Amino acid sequence: MTDAQSRSPTGSHSLSREHPARTGNGILMLLMSLALMVAGALAVFAQPDSPLNVVGGILLLSLGFILLCGLYALQPNEAMAILLFGDYRGTDRKTGLRWVLPWYSRKKISLRVRNLTSDKLKVNDRRGNPIEIAANVVWRVEDSAQALFDVDDFRAFVNIQVDTALRDMAAHYAYDHGEEHELTLRSDAEEVATRLRDELVGRIAVAGVAIDEARIAHLAYAPEIAGAMLKRQQAEAVLAARRLIVRGAVEMVENALQDLNTRGVVDLDEDRKAAMVSNLLVVLCADREAQPVVNTGTLYG
């Protein structure tokens, strides 16, 4: 059993496999049908008093009409499944006017690429936070026999499996703020998209459908916690900004002390260095503009 089959919802081997059908050139059969119908009409009207000619003409007309019933047309990226009394006899993928025996039934299926945007689902992420999530999936029919005969409705099947895979995938990731080296839905879009695509490939393999691309189309906290989470994000942004400001201020103070010491501008003892560091940090890290203070005495006066 392949990996796709082992992960499929049914857990069993598919019963159908697509193979080419035996069909004919529709143009030639159209010309033959028209020729039979013309010959039949001539036989009937040429000698209407001859029962043999009339019967023969009617048979030719009937045969030409029956042959016309076997014609069908296929556009690019379309296929026609051929059946005989419910028995699958193959799939025709050749474009243009085609022909098959009239007593064969036919089912047309599109092989074109399709785009599916799922509904917004409300699920819990790995940390139990309610979130809203939706996915965009690009898919196409790869095996027409599986799509038509192994599932009841392959379009509905794909829609349901996309929702199921999305719910399962979202439960394995936190929305954001994961632990160290932990993937999150918001920050690791490429890895999450790869996980979602792999999940879908295994789930819909039984339907003969190929997944070309799968990505998160919508991601947000649920409305009931969106306000609280927004405040948390704002607080974390402020803390990150403060951390950057303090780090830069410390570097500036360190450079200032080194320059003063190297150039010999002023000789500062430890107390004066501490006072200068304190004043510079207050000036550099304050939210408001510094108010100058003129000291008319000494540092200790």
Buried (B, 14 or more C-beta within 10 A) or exposed (E): EEEBBEBBBEEEEBEBEBEEBEBBEBEEBBEBBEEBBEBBBEBBEEEEEEEEBBEBBBEBBEBBBBBBEBBBEBEEEBBBBBBEEEEBBBBBBBEEBBBBBEEBBBBBBBBEEBEBEBEEBEBBBBEEBBBBBBBBBBBBBBBBBBBBBBBEEBBEBBBBBBBBBBBBBBEEBBBBBBEEEEBBBBBBBEEBBEBBBBBBBBBBBBBBBBBEEBBBBBBBBBEEEBEEBEEEEEEEEEEEEEEEBEEEBBEBBEEEBEEBEEEEEEEBEEEEBEBBBEEBBEBBEEEEEEEEEEEEEEEEE
